[in-house]
Amino acid sequence: MEPGDGIVIFLAPHCKSRARIRATCHDRLDHAAILSFSHQSANDRAHWLSSTVASCRVDPGERHFLDEPAYKDPSSPDNVLLENSSFGTFRATKVQKPSNSAPLDPTFPPAFGHLCQRPKSFKAAQETMGSVSSPEMAWWKDGVAYQVYPASFADTNGDGLGDIPGIISKLDYLASLGIDIVWVSPMFESPQVDMGYDISNYEGVHAPYGTVEDMDVLIAECHERGMRLILDLVINHTSDQHAWFKESRSSRDNPKRDWYVWKKAKVGPNGERMPPNNWRSYFSGSVWEWDEPTQEYYLHLFAKEQPDLNWENLEARKAIYESSMRFWLEKGVDGFRVDCVNMYSKPQGYEDVPIVDNSTFVQPGPVWANGPRIHEFLREMNMEVLNNYDSVTVGELPHTQNPSHVRKFVSAGDKQLNMVFQFDIVDLGAGKKDKYCFEPWKLSRFKEIVATWQQFIEGTDAWTTVFCENHDQGRSVSRYASDDPKYRELSAKMLCIMLCSLTGTLFVYQGQEIGMVNVPKHWPIEDYQDIESVNFYRDMEKKCQGDKKVMDYVMSSIQVLGRDNARLPMHWDDSDFAGFTKRKEGAWMRVHDLYPEINVAKQESEPDSVLSFWKEMIQLRKEKREVFVHGSFRMVEPDSDETFIFVKQFGQEKAVVALNFSGTEQTVNLPEKNVKLRVGNYLDAEAAESQSGLGTKRVLRPWEGRLYLAAVD
């Protein structure tokens, strides 16, 4: 090739052969421009090609492996010709920019990927594509993500359980909301002891949810609508029904024995058999389960049916990467939410933790989090798998409160994770010793948490997330605001203003966009399904011998914090069972009593609904992405326990957000003078604002939120 020549290569994010493409072309791309398209329509892509590439002379040349449909510039058919062969590859196109042509525009819409102008190596090309190496251009920063809990989203076959075709049927709804990234919670083969987080086959689909072919359709349909798809990556443990564990427990000398954590019993003071240590499981009881046939204990941080994988074993890690990750990435999945991401490396001494509860042998104390090799394992995961794909990782990171430690996980230069869910905000109210022993909290602590995780990335190459709901948490309206019918919608909108104004990748959980609330307080424990909540309730019942005062407290705590709050079936309309299922016996779990009042169909027809408000705020967030998604964060009056006021700034743009987290009027002083109201959650917000005069003083009504825009002086 002559100086100034180059090869333009078009890679689709859903390209099934991207790893093969990159491996094949690794040493041949010294003069290449790599273009990684987002999933826009064919017309949009063809338009960009016509307007941007038509000025280049194109000649037939070498072959390259590509998986985009063929494109032909309609205005200049001799200039651009990309042909799709019978093997799904393009005829290569050699590109030379004429000296009198305009330079290729590097500022085309970021949604179309990133153009590299003749990088010096494959690695340089990759690093400007928006992968782990180039977060400043990454598609996952500006995207809005939506979590789908398959069992509770939409049932299409009438068995009372949600399914993958149900997700497909609602993609247009998600697109109308403004969603860019769909995150599907575990839909893999599973005995469902822990709602799919006990996986028996990473390469299969739980039969009631559908098939692998259904997943292929879901991937394609998401991409057709310009959305990405990410899956849960559950690799701290498997199901005890996984083939690997069946082999591991078959005998002590099985080659896969060391793929899980096995330990000999200890001998108690009276000669009795004792577990290897006193660690307590997340789901109550010991983390150790005795295996009678092989006369050893195996480790399970969660249910006894969820044995922990041994990440110290290299062969086990290789199998994990191949089966749980590469299998789905090759199908076109765009990344993973990584479950229990800091629990893979256990302290190899397996020492007892300090005793804090004298009433029981097992003790809390998550010493298994952030173990000695955790960062090494995550770097290896990237090197072996993720760096070969234009993918994203968002890790679940509990028990990690130090910002500098969290930055180690999400520093772009270190190539471990793209971002994490740090747990401080969803741990508010959880008991220090027992999660389901609710402890009151103050707004000043809530604000401190928000500020910490907004500001910890400033001046670094790290990134953050914005969320306050997921499948493991109570509903945000009930937890952080008011689910009183008088203030329920106002509270949902106020929280929406806050979330859509914060820096980072925004995650919305199903039903949050319509303001779903917690389980009614009168529901008994028999209406709960979650193994964590039910096990804790039964354990406490035994400990206190059914003492009514204690059990009322436990039940009220579960009602606030319990995981089932988020797992109730989605409210689609006011028909039987909220339109979730046509099964005459109803859904797999009781539907919320309020579904006739809170549902999608009702809110889609109401311009002032919570759903309509979310659509407006997501659109505003995208229009003002610099200040809202990427802007700096400054909190005002941090000690107030009634109001939350903060300033977002990016260059010459500023936004001021004023929120009243109380049921009474509050007078506040805005930190900026020249501001204009852009959004309010009260219908008469503009009228109220016009009566405020020219000063900075404002009176916020109960659960009122206002967002102002201002210019830097």
Rosetta blueprint (number, residue, H / E / L):
1 M L
2 E L
3 P L
4 G L
5 D E
6 G E
7 I E
8 V E
9 I E
10 F E
11 L E
12 A L
13 P L
14 H L
15 C L
16 K L
17 S L
18 R H
19 A H
20 R H
21 I H
22 R H
23 A H
24 T H
25 C H
26 H L
27 D L
28 R L
29 L L
30 D L
31 H L
32 A E
33 A E
34 I E
35 L E
36 S E
37 F L
38 S L
39 H L
40 Q L
41 S L
42 A H
43 N H
44 D H
45 R H
46 A H
47 H H
48 W H
49 L H
50 S H
51 S H
52 T H
53 V L
54 A L
55 S L
56 C L
57 R E
58 V E
59 D E
60 P E
61 G L
62 E L
63 R L
64 H E
65 F L
66 L L
67 D L
68 E L
69 P L
70 A L
71 Y E
72 K E
73 D L
74 P L
75 S L
76 S L
77 P L
78 D L
79 N L
80 V L
81 L E
82 L E
83 E L
84 N E
85 S L
86 S L
87 F L
88 G L
89 T L
90 F E
91 R L
92 A L
93 T E
94 K E
95 V E
96 Q E
97 K L
98 P L
99 S L
100 N L
101 S L
102 A L
103 P L
104 L L
105 D L
106 P L
107 T L
108 F L
109 P L
110 P H
111 A H
112 F H
113 G L
114 H L
115 L L
116 C L
117 Q L
118 R L
119 P L
120 K L
121 S L
122 F H
123 K H
124 A H
125 A H
126 Q H
127 E H
128 T L
129 M L
130 G L
131 S L
132 V L
133 S L
134 S L
135 P H
136 E H
137 M H
138 A L
139 W H
140 W H
141 K H
142 D H
143 G L
144 V E
145 A E
146 Y E
147 Q E
148 V E
149 Y L
150 P H
151 A H
152 S H
153 F H
154 A L
155 D L
156 T L
157 N L
158 G L
159 D L
160 G L
161 L L
162 G L
163 D L
164 I H
165 P H
166 G H
167 I H
168 I H
169 S H
170 K L
171 L H
172 D H
173 Y H
174 L H
175 A H
176 S H
177 L H
178 G L
179 I L
180 D L
181 I E
182 V E
183 W E
184 V E
185 S L
186 P L
187 M L
188 F E
189 E E
190 S L
191 P L
192 Q L
193 V L
194 D L
195 M L
196 G L
197 Y L
198 D L
199 I L
200 S L
201 N E
202 Y E
203 E E
204 G E
205 V E
206 H L
207 A L
208 P L
209 Y L
210 G L
211 T L
212 V H
213 E H
214 D H
215 M H
216 D H
217 V H
218 L H
219 I H
220 A H
221 E H
222 C H
223 H H
224 E H
225 R L
226 G L
227 M L
228 R E
229 L E
230 I E
231 L E
232 D E
233 L E
234 V L
235 I L
236 N L
237 H E
238 T L
239 S L
240 D L
241 Q L
242 H L
243 A H
244 W H
245 F H
246 K H
247 E H
248 S H
249 R L
250 S L
251 S L
252 R L
253 D L
254 N L
255 P L
256 K L
257 R H
258 D H
259 W H
260 Y E
261 V L
262 W E
263 K E
264 K L
265 A L
266 K E
267 V E
268 G L
269 P L
270 N L
271 G L
272 E L
273 R E
274 M E
275 P L
276 P L
277 N L
278 N L
279 W E
280 R E
281 S L
282 Y L
283 F L
284 S L
285 G L
286 S E
287 V L
288 W E
289 E E
290 W E
291 D E
292 E L
293 P L
294 T L
295 Q L
296 E E
297 Y E
298 Y E
299 L E
300 H L
301 L L
302 F L
303 A L
304 K L
305 E L
306 Q L
307 P L
308 D E
309 L E
310 N L
311 W L
312 E L
313 N L
314 L H
315 E H
316 A H
317 R H
318 K H
319 A H
320 I H
321 Y H
322 E H
323 S H
324 S H
325 M H
326 R H
327 F H
328 W H
329 L H
330 E L
331 K L
332 G L
333 V L
334 D L
335 G E
336 F E
337 R E
338 V E
339 D L
340 C L
341 V L
342 N L
343 M L
344 Y L
345 S L
346 K L
347 P L
348 Q L
349 G L
350 Y L
351 E L
352 D L
353 V L
354 P L
355 I L
356 V L
357 D L
358 N L
359 S L
360 T L
361 F L
362 V L
363 Q E
364 P L
365 G L
366 P L
367 V L
368 W L
369 A L
370 N L
371 G L
372 P L
373 R L
374 I H
375 H H
376 E H
377 F H
378 L H
379 R H
380 E H
381 M H
382 N H
383 M H
384 E H
385 V L
386 L H
387 N H
388 N H
389 Y L
390 D L
391 S L
392 V E
393 T E
394 V E
395 G E
396 E E
397 L E
398 P L
399 H L
400 T L
401 Q L
402 N L
403 P H
404 S H
405 H H
406 V H
407 R H
408 K H
409 F H
410 V H
411 S L
412 A H
413 G H
414 D H
415 K L
416 Q L
417 L L
418 N L
419 M E
420 V E
421 F E
422 Q E
423 F L
424 D H
425 I H
426 V H
427 D H
428 L L
429 G L
430 A L
431 G L
432 K L
433 K L
434 D L
435 K L
436 Y L
437 C L
438 F L
439 E L
440 P L
441 W L
442 K L
443 L H
444 S H
445 R H
446 F H
447 K H
448 E H
449 I H
450 V H
451 A H
452 T H
453 W H
454 Q H
455 Q H
456 F L
457 I L
458 E L
459 G L
460 T L
461 D L
462 A L
463 W L
464 T L
465 T E
466 V E
467 F L
468 C L
469 E L
470 N L
471 H L
472 D L
473 Q L
474 G L
475 R L
476 S H
477 V H
478 S H
479 R H
480 Y H
481 A L
482 S L
483 D L
484 D L
485 P L
486 K L
487 Y L
488 R H
489 E H
490 L H
491 S H
492 A H
493 K H
494 M H
495 L H
496 C H
497 I H
498 M H
499 L H
500 C H
501 S H
502 L L
503 T L
504 G L
505 T E
506 L E
507 F E
508 V E
509 Y E
510 Q L
511 G L
512 Q H
513 E H
514 I H
515 G L
516 M L
517 V L
518 N L
519 V L
520 P L
521 K L
522 H L
523 W L
524 P L
525 I H
526 E H
527 D H
528 Y L
529 Q L
530 D L
531 I H
532 E H
533 S H
534 V H
535 N H
536 F H
537 Y H
538 R H
539 D H
540 M H
541 E H
542 K H
543 K H
544 C L
545 Q L
546 G L
547 D L
548 K H
549 K H
550 V H
551 M H
552 D H
553 Y H
554 V H
555 M H
556 S H
557 S H
558 I H
559 Q H
560 V H
561 L H
562 G L
563 R H
564 D H
565 N H
566 A H
567 R L
568 L L
569 P L
570 M L
571 H L
572 W L
573 D L
574 D L
575 S L
576 D H
577 F H
578 A H
579 G H
580 F L
581 T L
582 K L
583 R L
584 K L
585 E L
586 G L
587 A L
588 W L
589 M L
590 R L
591 V L
592 H L
593 D L
594 L L
595 Y L
596 P L
597 E L
598 I L
599 N L
600 V H
601 A H
602 K H
603 Q H
604 E H
605 S L
606 E L
607 P L
608 D L
609 S L
610 V H
611 L H
612 S H
613 F H
614 W H
615 K H
616 E H
617 M H
618 I H
619 Q H
620 L H
621 R H
622 K H
623 E H
624 K L
625 R H
626 E H
627 V H
628 F H
629 V H
630 H L
631 G L
632 S E
633 F E
634 R E
635 M E
636 V E
637 E L
638 P L
639 D L
640 S L
641 D L
642 E L
643 T E
644 F E
645 I E
646 F E
647 V E
648 K E
649 Q E
650 F E
651 G L
652 Q L
653 E E
654 K E
655 A E
656 V E
657 V E
658 A E
659 L E
660 N E
661 F L
662 S L
663 G L
664 T L
665 E L
666 Q E
667 T E
668 V E
669 N E
670 L L
671 P L
672 E L
673 K L
674 N L
675 V E
676 K E
677 L E
678 R E
679 V E
680 G E
681 N L
682 Y L
683 L L
684 D L
685 A H
686 E H
687 A H
688 A H
689 E H
690 S H
691 Q L
692 S L
693 G L
694 L L
695 G L
696 T L
697 K E
698 R E
699 V E
700 L E
701 R L
702 P L
703 W L
704 E L
705 G E
706 R E
707 L E
708 Y E
709 L E
710 A E
711 A E
712 V L
713 D L
